[in-house]
Amino acid sequence: MPLPSAGPEIPKPMLSHPDMVAACRERNFAAIFKLVKRAGFYPSLIARRCDMTPSRVAEVMSGRRQLRDMNVIERVSDGLRIPGHMLGLAARSWETSPAITTPLTPVPVREASWDPECDSVKPMLSSTDLDVVLATALGPCPRDSTLRALRSSIEDYWRRDDEHGGEALRPAVVGQLRYVESLIRNANVQEFRKRLHSIAAELARLTGWTYFDARQYGMARQYFMHALKLAQAIDDHEFVANVLASMSLLSTYQERPVDAVTLAVAAQDSAAKAGGAPRVLSMLSMREAFAHATLSDREATHAAINEAREQFSRISAGDPGPRWVAYFDHRKLTVDAGIALSRLGEVTVAEPLIADVLHEEQPGNPRGHAFHLFWLAMTQLHQGQVDQACHTAMAALEKATAIDSQRVIGHLHEFGQRLAQHRKAPAAMAFEAELRASLH
């Protein structure tokens, strides 16, 4: 266990210095360890505090090793007393002012700055103080251009999440969520408040998604609930449906399929209140299919897939649905149907559905590609095609090493476990060796 109380403490001005803030936001532990070394935290002390070996600390500081395991990152936070929000974590038990547990409440920090070169002291603004200044400067009514810029940022966040995963992205998203909520508190025009609530709901759902993709399901549910409340506050039934769909998928991963079905059906009811855009209803029916498949309910799964296809056929050129569901195109409908059928064990039907979409997929979403390759490998393994399955899983692993997604990595470990009865096959041995080497 780390020993956070033994030895020196990091000076608070150092924690608020831009170099430290940037290093924590990027989870650049080489830079973090080098900075704290100047406060008397030599490698041996860092190792003792964070329950690591001195050689591992040295490897991190030299850039030969990166820290990605969430348990280790939490030990660093606790051992060095770096507040959880700086590293994109929940507020730690030793913190007196939770920073992420209550997303609406900015934590004022008024410390002198710390200069890593000469230790000079001068006043500076914390990021949360700066948010208040910017919100005040905008006045009681943010401009349309401000709202357009915020929505553009959300679209960019989702693109970067697809390309790289959400770990490094999360601190920026949380910061922008706090900023938008400070605008809400200062806006006195109802129309702007409503639009800001909508933006905040999207940022909260995105934050929940980054935690979900990191397999931190408790934090994911917390932010999904926050997004749900923001959307409900402005009666945005369509976005409520979107959040409920995310919570349904989360319940599927948490092996709560009955909850997943209930949430998917509730999402469809909420979408219907908003007029029931066909693309939205199609996506929601597919989430219901996932949940039924996890329950091994063949009849209900097929009924939900058929409903998803029927709703998709009703989409017209002038009725695309909200932009957050634009990703759900014909290829996504097809591959998701294949995944649901694969969960049911109907792999001979599922395999061509997944394979056809993989041939058509464009670059730009390596996580989605890796995820679909995993499911193709599972269908092939289920049919006894061990060599082909391992070849496909190797391709998924190659994609997975280029992104930061614990969810995809978890699936690849699941595939490795399914290889147990084929461990002596050369292809299986090669995949397991590559898995160990790539994710070490």
Secondary structure, 3 states (H helix, E strand, C coil): CCCCCCCCCCCHHHHCCHHHHHHHHCCCHHHHHHHHHCCCCCHHHHHHHCCCCHHHHHHHHHCCCCCCCHHHHHHHHHHHCCCHHHHCCCCCCCCCCCCCCCCCCCCCCCCECCCCCCCCCCECCCHHHHHHHHHHHHCCCCCHHHHHHHHHHHHHHHHHHHHHCCCCCHHHHHHHHHHHHHHHHHCCCHHHHHHHHHHHHHHHHHHHHHHHHCCCHHHHHHHHHHHHHHHHHCCCHHHHHHHHHHHHHHHHHCCCHHHHHHHHHHHHHHHHHCCCCHHHHHHHHHHHHHHHHHCCCHHHHHHHHHHHHHHHHCCCCCCCCCHHHCCCCHHHHHHHHHHHHHHHCCHHHHHHHHHHHHHHCCCCCHHHHHHHHHHHHHHHHHCCCHHHHHHHHHHHHHHHCCCCCHHHHHHHHHHHHHCHHHCCCHHHHHHHHHHHHHCC
